[in-house]
Amino acid sequence: MAKRKKTRRRKKKMTIPLAPVLGLTAGLIGPAKDMIDGNVEFAVNKLKYSYLGIRPDGTLDPMGLVNGMLPIVAGALVHKYVGGKLGVNRMLGNAGVPVIRL
Protein backbone atom coordinates (compact mmCIF):
# COMPACT_ATOMS: atom_id res chain seq x y z
CA MET A 1 0.00 0.00 0.00
CA ALA A 2 1.14 3.48 -0.80
CA LYS A 3 1.33 6.02 1.97
CA ARG A 4 -1.03 8.90 1.75
CA LYS A 5 0.41 12.34 2.03
CA LYS A 6 -0.64 14.12 5.20
CA THR A 7 -2.75 17.18 4.56
CA ARG A 8 -2.70 20.23 6.74
CA ARG A 9 -5.92 21.61 8.02
CA ARG A 10 -5.77 25.33 8.27
CA LYS A 11 -8.44 27.78 9.15
CA LYS A 12 -9.08 30.49 6.63
CA LYS A 13 -7.89 33.72 8.16
CA MET A 14 -8.45 37.20 6.89
CA THR A 15 -5.19 39.01 6.29
CA ILE A 16 -4.64 42.62 5.35
CA PRO A 17 -2.08 43.23 2.59
CA LEU A 18 -0.15 46.14 4.05
CA ALA A 19 1.62 47.47 0.93
CA PRO A 20 -1.51 48.00 -1.26
CA VAL A 21 -3.46 49.46 1.66
CA LEU A 22 -0.70 51.98 2.34
CA GLY A 23 -0.70 52.86 -1.36
CA LEU A 24 -4.44 53.44 -1.24
CA THR A 25 -4.24 55.65 1.83
CA ALA A 26 -1.49 57.76 0.24
CA GLY A 27 -3.98 59.02 -2.32
CA LEU A 28 -6.83 59.44 0.16
CA ILE A 29 -5.11 61.64 2.76
CA GLY A 30 -5.52 64.97 0.92
CA PRO A 31 -9.18 64.48 -0.09
CA ALA A 32 -10.02 63.23 3.42
CA LYS A 33 -8.68 66.46 4.91
CA ASP A 34 -10.77 68.45 2.44
CA MET A 35 -13.88 66.43 3.36
CA ILE A 36 -13.31 67.13 7.05
CA ASP A 37 -12.97 70.83 6.30
CA GLY A 38 -16.32 70.68 4.50
CA ASN A 39 -15.04 71.26 0.97
CA VAL A 40 -16.74 68.22 -0.56
CA GLU A 41 -16.72 69.29 -4.20
CA PHE A 42 -12.99 70.04 -4.10
CA ALA A 43 -12.34 66.66 -2.46
CA VAL A 44 -14.32 64.80 -5.14
CA ASN A 45 -12.45 66.66 -7.88
CA LYS A 46 -9.15 65.79 -6.21
CA LEU A 47 -10.16 62.12 -6.04
CA LYS A 48 -11.11 62.09 -9.73
CA TYR A 49 -7.81 63.71 -10.60
CA SER A 50 -5.75 61.31 -8.46
CA TYR A 51 -7.40 58.03 -9.46
CA LEU A 52 -8.81 58.68 -12.93
CA GLY A 53 -6.62 61.51 -14.21
CA ILE A 54 -9.62 63.72 -14.98
CA ARG A 55 -9.28 67.44 -14.23
CA PRO A 56 -12.24 69.44 -12.93
CA ASP A 57 -12.75 70.92 -16.41
CA GLY A 58 -13.13 67.40 -17.85
CA THR A 59 -9.81 67.06 -19.64
CA LEU A 60 -7.60 64.02 -19.22
CA ASP A 61 -4.21 64.51 -17.56
CA PRO A 62 -2.16 61.36 -16.90
CA MET A 63 0.15 63.23 -14.49
CA GLY A 64 -2.68 63.29 -11.96
CA LEU A 65 -2.39 59.52 -11.58
CA VAL A 66 0.99 59.96 -9.85
CA ASN A 67 -0.69 60.86 -6.54
CA GLY A 68 -3.34 58.13 -6.53
CA MET A 69 -2.81 55.20 -8.85
CA LEU A 70 0.99 55.06 -8.79
CA PRO A 71 1.19 54.26 -5.04
CA ILE A 72 -1.49 51.57 -5.42
CA VAL A 73 0.34 49.92 -8.32
CA ALA A 74 3.66 50.16 -6.47
CA GLY A 75 2.07 48.62 -3.37
CA ALA A 76 0.56 45.80 -5.41
CA LEU A 77 3.93 45.07 -7.01
CA VAL A 78 5.65 45.05 -3.62
CA HIS A 79 2.95 42.72 -2.31
CA LYS A 80 3.33 40.40 -5.27
CA TYR A 81 7.09 40.23 -5.67
CA VAL A 82 8.57 41.04 -2.26
CA GLY A 83 5.82 39.41 -0.22
CA GLY A 84 5.16 36.49 -2.53
CA LYS A 85 8.24 35.66 -4.56
CA LEU A 86 10.77 36.39 -1.81
CA GLY A 87 8.65 34.63 0.80
CA VAL A 88 8.19 37.47 3.28
CA ASN A 89 4.49 36.73 3.68
CA ARG A 90 5.23 33.07 4.36
CA MET A 91 7.79 34.07 6.98
CA LEU A 92 5.26 36.38 8.64
CA GLY A 93 2.72 33.55 8.71
CA ASN A 94 5.19 31.08 10.16
CA ALA A 95 6.27 33.60 12.79
CA GLY A 96 2.69 33.85 14.00
CA VAL A 97 1.94 37.43 12.95
CA PRO A 98 -1.85 37.34 13.06
CA VAL A 99 -3.37 39.71 10.49
CA ILE A 100 -0.72 41.68 8.60
CA ARG A 101 0.95 40.55 5.40
CA LEU A 102 3.24 42.51 3.15
RONUMI-503815 format. One record per atom (N, C-alpha, C): residue number from 1; residue in three letters; atom name; x, y, z. Coordinates in nm, 4 decimals, decimal comma. Example, Ala and Ser with C-alpha at 12.3 -4.5 7.8 and 13.67 -1.06 7.14 Angstrom:
BEGIN
resi|resn|name|X|Y|Z
1|ALA|N|1,3190|-0,5690|0,7800 $
1|ALA|CA|1,2300|-0,4500|0,7800 $
1|ALA|C|1,3200|-0,3300|0,7800 $
2|SER|N|1,2850|-0,2250|0,7080 $
2|SER|CA|1,3670|-0,1060|0,7140 $
2|SER|C|1,2900|0,0030|0,7870 $
REM end
This chain:
BEGIN
resi|resn|name|X|Y|Z
1|MET|N|0,0812|-0,1189|0,0000 $
1|MET|CA|0,0000|0,0000|0,0000 $
1|MET|C|0,0858|0,1257|0,0000 $
2|ALA|N|0,0426|0,2218|-0,0756 $
2|ALA|CA|0,1144|0,3484|-0,0804 $
2|ALA|C|0,0706|0,4380|0,0349 $
3|LYS|N|0,1657|0,5098|0,0883 $
3|LYS|CA|0,1334|0,6019|0,1969 $
3|LYS|C|0,0643|0,7246|0,1415 $
4|ARG|N|-0,0354|0,7672|0,2137 $
4|ARG|CA|-0,1033|0,8903|0,1745 $
4|ARG|C|-0,0298|1,0088|0,2329 $
5|LYS|N|-0,0243|1,1129|0,1572 $
5|LYS|CA|0,0412|1,2338|0,2029 $
5|LYS|C|-0,0466|1,3024|0,3068 $
6|LYS|N|0,0129|1,3440|0,4161 $
6|LYS|CA|-0,0637|1,4119|0,5202 $
6|LYS|C|-0,1037|1,5502|0,4704 $
7|THR|N|-0,2284|1,5848|0,4937 $
7|THR|CA|-0,2754|1,7182|0,4559 $
7|THR|C|-0,2855|1,8029|0,5806 $
8|ARG|N|-0,2591|1,9295|0,5634 $
8|ARG|CA|-0,2703|2,0226|0,6742 $
8|ARG|C|-0,4097|2,0820|0,6735 $
9|ARG|N|-0,4621|2,0955|0,7893 $
9|ARG|CA|-0,5923|2,1608|0,8024 $
9|ARG|C|-0,5696|2,2983|0,8622 $
10|ARG|N|-0,5961|2,3955|0,7825 $
10|ARG|CA|-0,5774|2,5327|0,8269 $
10|ARG|C|-0,7098|2,6057|0,8229 $
11|LYS|N|-0,7261|2,6922|0,9177 $
11|LYS|CA|-0,8439|2,7779|0,9153 $
11|LYS|C|-0,8172|2,8936|0,8206 $
12|LYS|N|-0,9198|2,9319|0,7478 $
12|LYS|CA|-0,9078|3,0491|0,6630 $
12|LYS|C|-0,9045|3,1721|0,7520 $
13|LYS|N|-0,8028|3,2517|0,7370 $
13|LYS|CA|-0,7889|3,3719|0,8160 $
13|LYS|C|-0,7865|3,4917|0,7230 $
14|MET|N|-0,8501|3,5986|0,7671 $
14|MET|CA|-0,8453|3,7199|0,6892 $
14|MET|C|-0,7129|3,7904|0,7173 $
15|THR|N|-0,6427|3,8259|0,6126 $
15|THR|CA|-0,5191|3,9006|0,6288 $
15|THR|C|-0,5312|4,0314|0,5520 $
16|ILE|N|-0,4621|4,1311|0,5988 $
16|ILE|CA|-0,4636|4,2622|0,5352 $
16|ILE|C|-0,3307|4,2819|0,4634 $
17|PRO|N|-0,3330|4,2976|0,3309 $
17|PRO|CA|-0,2083|4,3232|0,2591 $
17|PRO|C|-0,1640|4,4673|0,2841 $
18|LEU|N|-0,0571|4,4847|0,3564 $
18|LEU|CA|-0,0148|4,6142|0,4049 $
18|LEU|C|0,0307|4,7085|0,2932 $
19|ALA|N|0,1073|4,6605|0,1970 $
19|ALA|CA|0,1618|4,7473|0,0929 $
19|ALA|C|0,0524|4,8105|0,0052 $
20|PRO|N|-0,0453|4,7346|-0,0474 $
20|PRO|CA|-0,1506|4,8000|-0,1264 $
20|PRO|C|-0,2393|4,8931|-0,0438 $
21|VAL|N|-0,2631|4,8588|0,0822 $
21|VAL|CA|-0,3460|4,9457|0,1661 $
21|VAL|C|-0,2752|5,0782|0,1918 $
22|LEU|N|-0,1451|5,0737|0,2154 $
22|LEU|CA|-0,0700|5,1978|0,2336 $
22|LEU|C|-0,0688|5,2809|0,1055 $
23|GLY|N|-0,0623|5,2137|-0,0092 $
23|GLY|CA|-0,0697|5,2860|-0,1356 $
23|GLY|C|-0,2044|5,3527|-0,1549 $
24|LEU|N|-0,3101|5,2857|-0,1138 $
24|LEU|CA|-0,4442|5,3439|-0,1239 $
24|LEU|C|-0,4587|5,4643|-0,0323 $
25|THR|N|-0,4093|5,4535|0,0897 $
25|THR|CA|-0,4235|5,5649|0,1832 $
25|THR|C|-0,3395|5,6852|0,1434 $
26|ALA|N|-0,2309|5,6632|0,0688 $
26|ALA|CA|-0,1488|5,7758|0,0240 $
26|ALA|C|-0,2290|5,8705|-0,0640 $
27|GLY|N|-0,3171|5,8176|-0,1457 $
27|GLY|CA|-0,3983|5,9025|-0,2319 $
27|GLY|C|-0,5231|5,9560|-0,1657 $
28|LEU|N|-0,5601|5,9012|-0,0515 $
28|LEU|CA|-0,6831|5,9443|0,0159 $
28|LEU|C|-0,6610|6,0481|0,1247 $
29|ILE|N|-0,5374|6,0737|0,1638 $
29|ILE|CA|-0,5114|6,1644|0,2758 $
29|ILE|C|-0,5553|6,3066|0,2437 $
30|GLY|N|-0,5158|6,3592|0,1290 $
30|GLY|CA|-0,5521|6,4968|0,0921 $
30|GLY|C|-0,7024|6,5165|0,0785 $
31|PRO|N|-0,7719|6,4325|0,0016 $
31|PRO|CA|-0,9176|6,4477|-0,0087 $
31|PRO|C|-0,9900|6,4271|0,1243 $
32|ALA|N|-0,9375|6,3429|0,2112 $
32|ALA|CA|-1,0017|6,3226|0,3419 $
32|ALA|C|-0,9942|6,4497|0,4251 $
33|LYS|N|-0,8815|6,5195|0,4194 $
33|LYS|CA|-0,8684|6,6463|0,4914 $
33|LYS|C|-0,9664|6,7500|0,4362 $
34|ASP|N|-0,9822|6,7507|0,3049 $
34|ASP|CA|-1,0774|6,8446|0,2440 $
34|ASP|C|-1,2209|6,8108|0,2836 $
35|MET|N|-1,2529|6,6830|0,2932 $
35|MET|CA|-1,3878|6,6426|0,3361 $
35|MET|C|-1,4140|6,6860|0,4801 $
36|ILE|N|-1,3144|6,6720|0,5660 $
36|ILE|CA|-1,3306|6,7127|0,7055 $
36|ILE|C|-1,3513|6,8630|0,7153 $
37|ASP|N|-1,2818|6,9375|0,6303 $
37|ASP|CA|-1,2969|7,0829|0,6302 $
37|ASP|C|-1,4293|7,1275|0,5697 $
38|GLY|N|-1,5019|7,0356|0,5067 $
38|GLY|CA|-1,6323|7,0680|0,4502 $
38|GLY|C|-1,6295|7,1038|0,3028 $
39|ASN|N|-1,5161|7,0929|0,2394 $
39|ASN|CA|-1,5040|7,1259|0,0972 $
39|ASN|C|-1,5206|6,9975|0,0159 $
40|VAL|N|-1,6452|6,9518|0,0046 $
40|VAL|CA|-1,6742|6,8218|-0,0560 $
40|VAL|C|-1,6478|6,8224|-0,2063 $
41|GLU|N|-1,6890|6,9248|-0,2742 $
41|GLU|CA|-1,6721|6,9286|-0,4201 $
41|GLU|C|-1,5243|6,9276|-0,4580 $
42|PHE|N|-1,4418|7,0027|-0,3841 $
42|PHE|CA|-1,2989|7,0035|-0,4103 $
42|PHE|C|-1,2376|6,8668|-0,3836 $
43|ALA|N|-1,2853|6,7993|-0,2787 $
43|ALA|CA|-1,2342|6,6657|-0,2458 $
43|ALA|C|-1,2692|6,5649|-0,3549 $
44|VAL|N|-1,3914|6,5715|-0,4063 $
44|VAL|CA|-1,4321|6,4801|-0,5137 $
44|VAL|C|-1,3511|6,5069|-0,6400 $
45|ASN|N|-1,3270|6,6330|-0,6708 $
45|ASN|CA|-1,2450|6,6664|-0,7876 $
45|ASN|C|-1,1021|6,6170|-0,7696 $
46|LYS|N|-1,0498|6,6267|-0,6474 $
46|LYS|CA|-0,9148|6,5793|-0,6209 $
46|LYS|C|-0,9076|6,4268|-0,6332 $
47|LEU|N|-1,0120|6,3572|-0,5885 $
47|LEU|CA|-1,0161|6,2115|-0,6036 $
47|LEU|C|-1,0212|6,1712|-0,7502 $
48|LYS|N|-1,1039|6,2387|-0,8286 $
48|LYS|CA|-1,1111|6,2088|-0,9726 $
48|LYS|C|-0,9768|6,2330|-1,0393 $
49|TYR|N|-0,9097|6,3397|-0,9998 $
49|TYR|CA|-0,7805|6,3707|-1,0601 $
49|TYR|C|-0,6748|6,2683|-1,0196 $
50|SER|N|-0,6778|6,2239|-0,8946 $
50|SER|CA|-0,5752|6,1314|-0,8462 $
50|SER|C|-0,5926|5,9897|-0,8990 $
51|TYR|N|-0,7165|5,9431|-0,9098 $
51|TYR|CA|-0,7395|5,8025|-0,9458 $
51|TYR|C|-0,7830|5,7816|-1,0903 $
52|LEU|N|-0,8377|5,8831|-1,1539 $
52|LEU|CA|-0,8811|5,8680|-1,2928 $
52|LEU|C|-0,8041|5,9567|-1,3891 $
53|GLY|N|-0,7370|6,0590|-1,3364 $
53|GLY|CA|-0,6624|6,1506|-1,4214 $
53|GLY|C|-0,7501|6,2529|-1,4911 $
54|ILE|N|-0,8687|6,2780|-1,4369 $
54|ILE|CA|-0,9622|6,3725|-1,4983 $
54|ILE|C|-0,9608|6,5022|-1,4192 $
55|ARG|N|-0,9278|6,6120|-1,4865 $
55|ARG|CA|-0,9284|6,7436|-1,4226 $
55|ARG|C|-1,0715|6,7909|-1,4006 $
56|PRO|N|-1,0885|6,8921|-1,3158 $
56|PRO|CA|-1,2238|6,9441|-1,2930 $
56|PRO|C|-1,2921|6,9977|-1,4190 $
57|ASP|N|-1,2143|7,0433|-1,5172 $
57|ASP|CA|-1,2750|7,0923|-1,6411 $
57|ASP|C|-1,3086|6,9794|-1,7382 $
58|GLY|N|-1,2758|6,8548|-1,7032 $
58|GLY|CA|-1,3129|6,7397|-1,7848 $
58|GLY|C|-1,2041|6,6881|-1,8762 $
59|THR|N|-1,0897|6,7522|-1,8788 $
59|THR|CA|-0,9808|6,7064|-1,9639 $
59|THR|C|-0,9017|6,5961|-1,8937 $
60|LEU|N|-0,8373|6,5146|-1,9736 $
60|LEU|CA|-0,7599|6,4022|-1,9219 $
60|LEU|C|-0,6141|6,4438|-1,9039 $
61|ASP|N|-0,5596|6,4190|-1,7858 $
61|ASP|CA|-0,4212|6,4511|-1,7556 $
61|ASP|C|-0,3580|6,3324|-1,6835 $
62|PRO|N|-0,2743|6,2543|-1,7519 $
62|PRO|CA|-0,2156|6,1359|-1,6896 $
62|PRO|C|-0,1240|6,1674|-1,5709 $
63|MET|N|-0,0731|6,2884|-1,5603 $
63|MET|CA|0,0147|6,3232|-1,4487 $
63|MET|C|-0,0598|6,3239|-1,3155 $
64|GLY|N|-0,1903|6,3334|-1,3188 $
64|GLY|CA|-0,2676|6,3287|-1,1962 $
64|GLY|C|-0,2670|6,1913|-1,1316 $
65|LEU|N|-0,2392|6,0892|-1,2097 $
65|LEU|CA|-0,2386|5,9523|-1,1578 $
65|LEU|C|-0,1191|5,9253|-1,0662 $
66|VAL|N|-0,0214|6,0152|-1,0667 $
66|VAL|CA|0,0985|5,9963|-0,9848 $
66|VAL|C|0,0623|5,9959|-0,8365 $
67|ASN|N|-0,0337|6,0759|-0,7955 $
67|ASN|CA|-0,0690|6,0855|-0,6536 $
67|ASN|C|-0,1599|5,9725|-0,6066 $
68|GLY|N|-0,2375|5,9131|-0,6958 $
68|GLY|CA|-0,3341|5,8135|-0,6528 $
68|GLY|C|-0,3053|5,6727|-0,7003 $
69|MET|N|-0,2958|5,6550|-0,8307 $
69|MET|CA|-0,2808|5,5203|-0,8852 $
69|MET|C|-0,1380|5,4664|-0,8747 $
70|LEU|N|-0,0397|5,5524|-0,8862 $
70|LEU|CA|0,0988|5,5060|-0,8790 $
70|LEU|C|0,1317|5,4396|-0,7444 $
71|PRO|N|0,0918|5,4969|-0,6299 $
71|PRO|CA|0,1190|5,4265|-0,5038 $
71|PRO|C|0,0448|5,2931|-0,4909 $
72|ILE|N|-0,0763|5,2838|-0,5477 $
72|ILE|CA|-0,1490|5,1569|-0,5418 $
72|ILE|C|-0,0781|5,0508|-0,6250 $
73|VAL|N|-0,0358|5,0868|-0,7447 $
73|VAL|CA|0,0342|4,9921|-0,8316 $
73|VAL|C|0,1674|4,9515|-0,7691 $
74|ALA|N|0,2390|5,0474|-0,7124 $
74|ALA|CA|0,3661|5,0160|-0,6467 $
74|ALA|C|0,3431|4,9231|-0,5274 $
75|GLY|N|0,2382|4,9486|-0,4506 $
75|GLY|CA|0,2066|4,8622|-0,3368 $
75|GLY|C|0,1684|4,7217|-0,3804 $
76|ALA|N|0,0934|4,7120|-0,4903 $
76|ALA|CA|0,0560|4,5800|-0,5408 $
76|ALA|C|0,1783|4,5030|-0,5904 $
77|LEU|N|0,2711|4,5730|-0,6541 $
77|LEU|CA|0,3930|4,5068|-0,7012 $
77|LEU|C|0,4807|4,4619|-0,5843 $
78|VAL|N|0,4893|4,5443|-0,4804 $
78|VAL|CA|0,5648|4,5050|-0,3615 $
78|VAL|C|0,4997|4,3832|-0,2970 $
79|HIS|N|0,3668|4,3849|-0,2889 $
79|HIS|CA|0,2946|4,2716|-0,2308 $
79|HIS|C|0,3186|4,1444|-0,3101 $
80|LYS|N|0,3177|4,1566|-0,4408 $
80|LYS|CA|0,3331|4,0400|-0,5274 $
80|LYS|C|0,4752|3,9849|-0,5247 $
81|TYR|N|0,5736|4,0713|-0,5480 $
81|TYR|CA|0,7089|4,0232|-0,5673 $
81|TYR|C|0,7893|4,0123|-0,4375 $
82|VAL|N|0,7814|4,1118|-0,3508 $
82|VAL|CA|0,8570|4,1043|-0,2259 $
82|VAL|C|0,7870|4,0098|-0,1282 $
83|GLY|N|0,6549|4,0258|-0,1157 $
83|GLY|CA|0,5822|3,9406|-0,0223 $
83|GLY|C|0,5670|3,7982|-0,0707 $
84|GLY|N|0,5413|3,7823|-0,2004 $
84|GLY|CA|0,5155|3,6489|-0,2531 $
84|GLY|C|0,6385|3,5759|-0,3012 $
85|LYS|N|0,7097|3,6341|-0,3937 $
85|LYS|CA|0,8238|3,5657|-0,4560 $
85|LYS|C|0,9410|3,5491|-0,3598 $
86|LEU|N|0,9658|3,6487|-0,2750 $
86|LEU|CA|1,0766|3,6386|-0,1806 $
86|LEU|C|1,0378|3,5664|-0,0524 $
87|GLY|N|0,9088|3,5425|-0,0333 $
87|GLY|CA|0,8646|3,4630|0,0802 $
87|GLY|C|0,8457|3,5385|0,2105 $
88|VAL|N|0,8358|3,6699|0,2040 $
88|VAL|CA|0,8191|3,7474|0,3275 $
88|VAL|C|0,6845|3,7167|0,3918 $
89|ASN|N|0,5805|3,7035|0,3117 $
89|ASN|CA|0,4487|3,6731|0,3677 $
89|ASN|C|0,4472|3,5349|0,4336 $
90|ARG|N|0,5148|3,4403|0,3764 $
90|ARG|CA|0,5231|3,3067|0,4359 $
90|ARG|C|0,5978|3,3120|0,5689 $
91|MET|N|0,7046|3,3926|0,5730 $
91|MET|CA|0,7788|3,4068|0,6984 $
91|MET|C|0,6937|3,4730|0,8061 $
92|LEU|N|0,6147|3,5729|0,7671 $
92|LEU|CA|0,5261|3,6377|0,8638 $
92|LEU|C|0,4229|3,5383|0,9163 $
93|GLY|N|0,3697|3,4552|0,8290 $
93|GLY|CA|0,2722|3,3552|0,8713 $
93|GLY|C|0,3321|3,2520|0,9640 $
94|ASN|N|0,4526|3,2069|0,9321 $
94|ASN|CA|0,5187|3,1076|1,0163 $
94|ASN|C|0,5610|3,1652|1,1508 $
95|ALA|N|0,5882|3,2962|1,1539 $
95|ALA|CA|0,6274|3,3596|1,2793 $
95|ALA|C|0,5083|3,3840|1,3702 $
96|GLY|N|0,3887|3,3692|1,3171 $
96|GLY|CA|0,2694|3,3853|1,4001 $
96|GLY|C|0,2129|3,5246|1,3999 $
97|VAL|N|0,2533|3,6090|1,3054 $
97|VAL|CA|0,1944|3,7426|1,2952 $
97|VAL|C|0,0503|3,7254|1,2507 $
98|PRO|N|-0,0463|3,7753|1,3267 $
98|PRO|CA|-0,1851|3,7340|1,3063 $
98|PRO|C|-0,2544|3,7876|1,1814 $
99|VAL|N|-0,2481|3,9153|1,1525 $
99|VAL|CA|-0,3367|3,9712|1,0495 $
99|VAL|C|-0,2602|4,0334|0,9330 $
100|ILE|N|-0,1428|4,0843|0,9577 $
100|ILE|CA|-0,0725|4,1676|0,8597 $
100|ILE|C|0,0145|4,0823|0,7682 $
101|ARG|N|0,0060|4,1108|0,6404 $
101|ARG|CA|0,0951|4,0546|0,5399 $
101|ARG|C|0,1499|4,1698|0,4579 $
102|LEU|N|0,2635|4,1481|0,3951 $
102|LEU|CA|0,3244|4,2512|0,3153 $
102|LEU|C|0,2531|4,2525|0,1844 $
REM end
